Amino acid sequence: MAENLPDKSEIPDACPHCGNKLSPWQQVLLATDRALVCRVCWYRIILDVNPKSQKNDSDKPHSEEN
């Protein structure tokens, strides 16, 4: 599970919209949920999900129905 978490360098320490400093707890929530709403300006902070961390459905063999 730890391999799916983003790097600490990818987690902002402040809201990119208003500059409000995020608390350490908000940074933890942002790292795990990858989305957070700023308490000051209500801006949605959404981290991009790394495609390497997602399971690719195309790797699974397809079952054929006859």
C-alpha positions in Angstrom: 0.0 0.0 0.0 2.9 2.4 0.7 4.0 2.1 -2.9 0.8 3.9 -4.1 1.5 7.0 -2.0 2.9 10.0 -3.8 6.3 11.4 -3.0 6.5 14.1 -0.4 7.8 16.5 -3.0 4.5 16.1 -4.9 2.4 17.1 -1.9 1.9 20.9 -1.7 2.4 22.5 1.7 0.0 25.4 0.8 -3.1 25.9 -1.2 -2.1 26.7 -4.8 -5.1 29.0 -5.1 -4.9 31.2 -2.0 -1.6 30.3 -0.4 -3.2 29.1 2.9 -0.6 26.8 4.6 -1.9 23.2 4.9 -1.5 21.5 8.3 0.5 18.3 8.5 -2.7 16.4 9.0 -4.2 18.0 5.8 -1.0 16.9 4.0 -1.5 13.4 5.2 -5.1 13.4 4.0 -4.0 14.8 0.6 -1.3 12.1 0.3 -3.8 9.3 1.0 -7.0 10.5 -0.6 -5.3 12.6 -3.4 -8.0 15.3 -3.0 -8.7 18.0 -0.4 -10.7 21.2 -0.2 -9.0 24.3 1.2 -10.8 25.5 4.3 -10.2 29.2 3.4 -11.1 29.5 -0.3 -12.9 26.1 -0.9 -10.5 25.4 -3.8 -10.3 21.7 -4.7 -6.7 20.5 -4.5 -6.5 17.3 -6.5 -3.2 15.4 -7.1 -2.7 13.6 -10.4 -2.7 9.8 -10.0 0.5 8.2 -11.2 -0.5 5.7 -14.0 2.2 3.3 -12.8 0.4 2.9 -9.5 -2.9 1.9 -11.1 -3.6 -1.6 -12.1 -3.9 -1.9 -15.8 -6.9 -3.9 -16.9 -5.4 -4.5 -20.3 -2.8 -6.8 -18.6 -5.5 -9.2 -17.6 -6.4 -12.0 -20.1 -9.8 -11.5 -21.6 -12.3 -14.4 -21.4 -14.1 -15.2 -24.6 -17.8 -16.0 -24.5 -19.2 -18.2 -27.2 
